Amino acid sequence: MKKIMVMLITLLISCSSVKENNELIANAALKIALKKGACFGTCPIYQIRLFEDRSVKYNGIRFVESQGTFEWYMDRSDFDKVTKLLQTKELKSSREYNMRAQDLPLTSLSIYSNTSTVEIKHKGGISDELKERIKSIEYLIMKNASWTK
């Protein structure tokens, strides 16, 4: 009888923990949204959203290794590195670069704060420094990806 009670209590606690975790994800503020769009070929199409609680939601749409929706949490130190990478003059105001290009995929980086949203859109034509910064942000977010549903 004691074993059954212990198992029942354990089950209830674990179910409530999962529910609380899902509620935290649902209520967390969005920090970054990164979207990669289509080209005339086989460019990967996906979306990544990073929330203030370090949760990540990935949606692989087409021409990616992992299609579908996946969720995981970022490591605290990587999250802090991303936050630091966002602190640059080029990411303080919305801009569009080389939007007339026909066969280049659109990359869109949206940065959210309490007071504003900054959106950087480009089809190439950005500075090497900004390109590397965006690649580093994406790398840090994807570094600990969990590809299990």
Secondary structure as a PSIPRED ss2 file (coil, helix, strand):
# PSIPRED VFORMAT (PSIPRED V4.0)

   1 M C   1.000  0.000  0.000
   2 K H   0.000  1.000  0.000
   3 K H   0.000  1.000  0.000
   4 I H   0.000  1.000  0.000
   5 M H   0.000  1.000  0.000
   6 V H   0.000  1.000  0.000
   7 M H   0.000  1.000  0.000
   8 L H   0.000  1.000  0.000
   9 I H   0.000  1.000  0.000
  10 T H   0.000  1.000  0.000
  11 L H   0.000  1.000  0.000
  12 L H   0.000  1.000  0.000
  13 I H   0.000  1.000  0.000
  14 S H   0.000  1.000  0.000
  15 C H   0.000  1.000  0.000
  16 S H   0.000  1.000  0.000
  17 S H   0.000  1.000  0.000
  18 V H   0.000  1.000  0.000
  19 K H   0.000  1.000  0.000
  20 E H   0.000  1.000  0.000
  21 N H   0.000  1.000  0.000
  22 N H   0.000  1.000  0.000
  23 E H   0.000  1.000  0.000
  24 L H   0.000  1.000  0.000
  25 I H   0.000  1.000  0.000
  26 A H   0.000  1.000  0.000
  27 N H   0.000  1.000  0.000
  28 A C   1.000  0.000  0.000
  29 A C   1.000  0.000  0.000
  30 L E   0.000  0.000  1.000
  31 K E   0.000  0.000  1.000
  32 I E   0.000  0.000  1.000
  33 A E   0.000  0.000  1.000
  34 L E   0.000  0.000  1.000
  35 K E   0.000  0.000  1.000
  36 K E   0.000  0.000  1.000
  37 G C   1.000  0.000  0.000
  38 A C   1.000  0.000  0.000
  39 C C   1.000  0.000  0.000
  40 F C   1.000  0.000  0.000
  41 G C   1.000  0.000  0.000
  42 T C   1.000  0.000  0.000
  43 C C   1.000  0.000  0.000
  44 P C   1.000  0.000  0.000
  45 I E   0.000  0.000  1.000
  46 Y E   0.000  0.000  1.000
  47 Q E   0.000  0.000  1.000
  48 I E   0.000  0.000  1.000
  49 R E   0.000  0.000  1.000
  50 L E   0.000  0.000  1.000
  51 F E   0.000  0.000  1.000
  52 E C   1.000  0.000  0.000
  53 D C   1.000  0.000  0.000
  54 R C   1.000  0.000  0.000
  55 S E   0.000  0.000  1.000
  56 V E   0.000  0.000  1.000
  57 K E   0.000  0.000  1.000
  58 Y E   0.000  0.000  1.000
  59 N E   0.000  0.000  1.000
  60 G E   0.000  0.000  1.000
  61 I E   0.000  0.000  1.000
  62 R E   0.000  0.000  1.000
  63 F C   1.000  0.000  0.000
  64 V C   1.000  0.000  0.000
  65 E C   1.000  0.000  0.000
  66 S C   1.000  0.000  0.000
  67 Q C   1.000  0.000  0.000
  68 G E   0.000  0.000  1.000
  69 T E   0.000  0.000  1.000
  70 F E   0.000  0.000  1.000
  71 E E   0.000  0.000  1.000
  72 W E   0.000  0.000  1.000
  73 Y E   0.000  0.000  1.000
  74 M C   1.000  0.000  0.000
  75 D C   1.000  0.000  0.000
  76 R H   0.000  1.000  0.000
  77 S H   0.000  1.000  0.000
  78 D H   0.000  1.000  0.000
  79 F H   0.000  1.000  0.000
  80 D H   0.000  1.000  0.000
  81 K H   0.000  1.000  0.000
  82 V H   0.000  1.000  0.000
  83 T H   0.000  1.000  0.000
  84 K H   0.000  1.000  0.000
  85 L H   0.000  1.000  0.000
  86 L C   1.000  0.000  0.000
  87 Q C   1.000  0.000  0.000
  88 T C   1.000  0.000  0.000
  89 K H   0.000  1.000  0.000
  90 E H   0.000  1.000  0.000
  91 L H   0.000  1.000  0.000
  92 K C   1.000  0.000  0.000
  93 S C   1.000  0.000  0.000
  94 S C   1.000  0.000  0.000
  95 R E   0.000  0.000  1.000
  96 E E   0.000  0.000  1.000
  97 Y E   0.000  0.000  1.000
  98 N C   1.000  0.000  0.000
  99 M C   1.000  0.000  0.000
 100 R C   1.000  0.000  0.000
 101 A C   1.000  0.000  0.000
 102 Q C   1.000  0.000  0.000
 103 D C   1.000  0.000  0.000
 104 L C   1.000  0.000  0.000
 105 P C   1.000  0.000  0.000
 106 L C   1.000  0.000  0.000
 107 T E   0.000  0.000  1.000
 108 S E   0.000  0.000  1.000
 109 L E   0.000  0.000  1.000
 110 S E   0.000  0.000  1.000
 111 I E   0.000  0.000  1.000
 112 Y E   0.000  0.000  1.000
 113 S C   1.000  0.000  0.000
 114 N C   1.000  0.000  0.000
 115 T C   1.000  0.000  0.000
 116 S C   1.000  0.000  0.000
 117 T E   0.000  0.000  1.000
 118 V E   0.000  0.000  1.000
 119 E E   0.000  0.000  1.000
 120 I E   0.000  0.000  1.000
 121 K E   0.000  0.000  1.000
 122 H E   0.000  0.000  1.000
 123 K C   1.000  0.000  0.000
 124 G C   1.000  0.000  0.000
 125 G C   1.000  0.000  0.000
 126 I C   1.000  0.000  0.000
 127 S C   1.000  0.000  0.000
 128 D H   0.000  1.000  0.000
 129 E H   0.000  1.000  0.000
 130 L H   0.000  1.000  0.000
 131 K H   0.000  1.000  0.000
 132 E H   0.000  1.000  0.000
 133 R H   0.000  1.000  0.000
 134 I H   0.000  1.000  0.000
 135 K H   0.000  1.000  0.000
 136 S H   0.000  1.000  0.000
 137 I H   0.000  1.000  0.000
 138 E H   0.000  1.000  0.000
 139 Y H   0.000  1.000  0.000
 140 L H   0.000  1.000  0.000
 141 I H   0.000  1.000  0.000
 142 M H   0.000  1.000  0.000
 143 K C   1.000  0.000  0.000
 144 N C   1.000  0.000  0.000
 145 A C   1.000  0.000  0.000
 146 S C   1.000  0.000  0.000
 147 W C   1.000  0.000  0.000
 148 T C   1.000  0.000  0.000
 149 K C   1.000  0.000  0.000
